[in-house]
Amino acid sequence: MLVGLMGGTSLRVGLLGAAGIAPTAMIAPARRRGDVELVAVASRRCAPEFAEQHGIPSAYARYEDLLADHSIELVYLALPPSEHAQWTIAALEAGKHVLCEKPMAMNAAEASAVLAAAERTGKRAFEAFHDYYHPLQAWIRDFLESGALGAPVSVKATFNGANPFDPASIRHVPELGGGALMDLGCYPVHWVRTLFGEPRITHATASRNPLGADLWIEALAEFDGGVHGVVSASMEPGVTLESSLTIVGETGRLHVENLVFPARGHSIRIERDGVTHVSTVAGLDTYDHQLAAVIEALHSGKSLATEGSDYVNNMAAIDAIYAAAGIR
């Protein structure tokens, strides 16, 4: 068992927001470990009910009260994106580390403010790209670095998931951080940045819902080394659930299905010299890998790939896509 950050045996975690994603993203992974303790939840509407349902000892009706709880070391933040930067900064200033659901902020300026707060306070802010920590993505990175496809020529990254228009849903309200790019497309943006560096967005198109949020969006990008890319996301009704990555190199092609939730089933398809090879990579649920990485980083002091300038640059790429599409 790991030694806790406050000298005990467990990392003490508080949930800021009783979000629907919290049971999957934090509560279940924490309960599968022996070195994490869920001690409190804060919600403006249902903290007592949520705490009772999930066996969490303390419930706060105000976010400020959770941040004032000195026993909490890590805050898991799953509020609407419009509140991510504000409350991540508040948690950092209250002496907490933060694991914030993606996207880290509404834009790169807000993300930069989060980074400045982390540097000022000496606390850590991690963006919850849980998929990055699954062995599948490490395998992709290693495979490309091996040169097995020759020099990369193009990349296509897609995340689609139907979400019919509902004006009451935060996923469809632009002022709250709704839209296909913010909700889904931030993942493929992160994939291509991780593999090929910062993109130069050359063109983007989108369609919008009645409130102005993007229902689908597609962007063309260029990367150093001559790689061309397409990044797309859609939550249009009827669209098939898909999170895929296709990379074409001078000597072959790689296609990966289900990068976001590989533990629920995925495939790796390599085509070279007229031969197709299909495989998978063993791993736990992505959220288990993410929590393990965060805990190890807090103990070792080593940086994670989803903190610091990474979340600033991811938001900068999203800003550039929206600008190219004429949104915001």
HELIX and SHEET records of a PDB file:
HELIX    1   1 ALA A   22  ALA A   22  1                                   1    
HELIX    2   2 PRO A   23  ILE A   27  3                                   5    
HELIX    3   3 ALA A   28  ARG A   31  1                                   4    
HELIX    4   4 ALA A   47  HIS A   54  1                                   8    
HELIX    5   5 TYR A   63  LEU A   67  1                                   5    
HELIX    6   6 PRO A   81  GLU A   83  5                                   3    
HELIX    7   7 HIS A   84  GLU A   93  1                                  10    
HELIX    8   8 ALA A  108  THR A  121  1                                  14    
HELIX    9   9 HIS A  130  TYR A  133  5                                   4    
HELIX   10  10 PRO A  135  GLU A  145  1                                  11    
HELIX   11  11 ILE A  170  HIS A  172  5                                   3    
HELIX   12  12 PRO A  174  LEU A  176  5                                   3    
HELIX   13  13 ALA A  180  ALA A  180  1                                   1    
HELIX   14  14 LEU A  181  GLY A  185  3                                   5    
HELIX   15  15 CYS A  186  PHE A  196  1                                  11    
HELIX   16  16 PRO A  262  ARG A  264  5                                   3    
HELIX   17  17 THR A  286  SER A  300  1                                  15    
HELIX   18  18 SER A  309  ALA A  325  1                                  17    
SHEET    1   A 6 SER A  58  TYR A  60  0                                        
SHEET    2   A 6 VAL A  36  ALA A  42  1                                        
SHEET    3   A 6 LEU A  11  LEU A  16  1                                        
SHEET    4   A 6 LEU A  74  LEU A  77  1                                        
SHEET    5   A 6 HIS A  97  CYS A 100  1                                        
SHEET    6   A 6 ALA A 125  GLU A 127  1                                        
SHEET    1   B 8 ARG A 200  ARG A 208  0                                        
SHEET    2   B 8 ASP A 214  PHE A 223 -1                                        
SHEET    3   B 8 VAL A 227  SER A 234 -1                                        
SHEET    4   B 8 PRO A 152  ASN A 160  1                                        
SHEET    5   B 8 GLU A 242  GLY A 249 -1                                        
SHEET    6   B 8 GLY A 252  GLU A 257 -1                                        
SHEET    7   B 8 SER A 267  ARG A 272 -1                                        
SHEET    8   B 8 VAL A 275  SER A 279 -1                                        
END                                                                             
